């Protein structure tokens, strides 16, 4: 048994993380207090951690590989299906605009160009995104490459 210096409760050693530098081989605060401190630190420094997480996702090959493996799992597919259903439920106007535009393209009422309207780069049709400025006008879109579409949304967030 060991006493946590944070919550001052006596707990079994299994409630403490192992730490080779400590005399008894265990950290001096219990797992719950350690987790609570970590959550508090992350919430107080959220901007730093958002930036760090984005950098790490782009630059750490272990993270990229783990993400790639997870993308092939049933858990990932179930998670994506769940989040897609939630998005559709919360965004009926956007979903309707997507369906209307998709049908217009399918039946030839709207022709999808082969160039990005912003940067002019030629891309495959599947890599050209329709960007709606107003979802009440579902066929009035700008056709953008993936990067320009991402930038358009980032610019929109900064202007809002």
N, C-alpha and C positions, 0 to 999 in steps of 0.2 A: 504494500500500500504506500501511496505517496500523496502529499498535499500540493495542490495547484496553488502557485503564488498569486494568480489572478482572482480566481473565485474562492480560494481558501477552503476548498472542499477536499476531503480525503477520498481518493479513488484508487482502484487497482491499477497496476502498471500498464495493463492493456488499454487504458484510457489516455495514455501518454505516447507521443511519438518517440521513437528511438533516436538517440543523439550520442554519438561515440565520444564527444568531448566532455560530457557530463560525468560526474563521479559514479553515479548509479547507472549510467547508460541511457537515461531518458531525459527528455526536455522537461523544464521546470513548470511549464503550464500545460494543462490538459488539451486534448485534441479539440474539444468544443471551444475553448477560449482561443486557441490558436486559429481556428477557422473563423471565429468571430472577429478577431483582430485583422485577419487577411481580408475579409469582406469589407470591414470598415475602412481599411487603407485603400482598397480598390475604389470604393464609392467616393472617398475624399479626393482621390487623384484620378478620376475617370478619364479626363482628357489625355493625360499621359499614357494610361493603359490602352486607350483606343488607338492612339498613334503607335504605340509599341506593338500591339497585337496585329495591326495592319502591316507594319514593317516585318514582323516575324513571319506572318503568313506568306509574304512575298519572298523572303530571303532565307528561311530555314528549310533546307531540303527534307528534314525529318517531318516537319509540320505538313509540307506539301504532300509527301508520300502518305502520311496518315490520313489526310483529307481525301486523297485519291482513293485509298482503300475503303474509307467510310462511304464514299459516293456509290460504291458497288453493293452495299449491304441492304438487306431488307429493311432494317431500322431506318436507314436514310430515306428509302423510297416511301415508307409509311409516314415519316416525318414531313416529307415534301408534299405528299397527298393531303395530309392534315392541314398544313399551312396554306396550301392552294385553296382548299375548301373554305378556310377562314377568310382568305383574301377575297374570294368570290362573294362570300356572304357580306363582307364589310364594304365592298366596292361595286355595287350592282350597276351603277352608271358607267363606270370604266369598263366593266366586263361586257355590257351591252354594246358599247362603242367598238370594242375589240371584235366582237362577233359580227357586227354590221360591216366593219371594214374588211374582215377576213372573207365574208361572203361576197363583197363587192370585188375584191381581188380575184376570188375563185371564179366568178362568173364574168370577168372581163370588164366590169363597169369602172374599175380603177386599175390602171396599169402601173405596176411596180417598176421604177426605173432601175438602171444598173449602176448608177453613180450616187454617191452621198451628196445631198443637197448643200451640205455645209462645207466640206473639204474637197469635194469633187472626186474623191478616190473611187476607183471601180472595184466593186466587191461582188461576191456571189449573192444571188437573190436572197438566200436564206440568212445571210449575215447583214441584211439591210432591215433596219427597224423603223416602224412607223411611230413618230412622236406626235402625240396630241397636245395641242396647247389649250383646247377647249373640248371637253368630252361631249358637249351637247351638239357638236359638229363632228360626227364620227368619221366622215370621209375627208375632212380638211386636216391633213397631216403633213409633216415634213418627213421625208425618207432620209434616215441617217445611218452611217456605219456605226458599229458597236461603240467605238471610242467616242465619237461625236455625241451619240445618244447619252452615254454616261456623263460626259461633260455638260450636256444640256441640263441634265437633272441636278448635277452639282451646282451649276450656275443658278438654277431655279431655287435651290435651297438657300444659297447665299443672298439672293435678292428678296426672299420672302421675309 
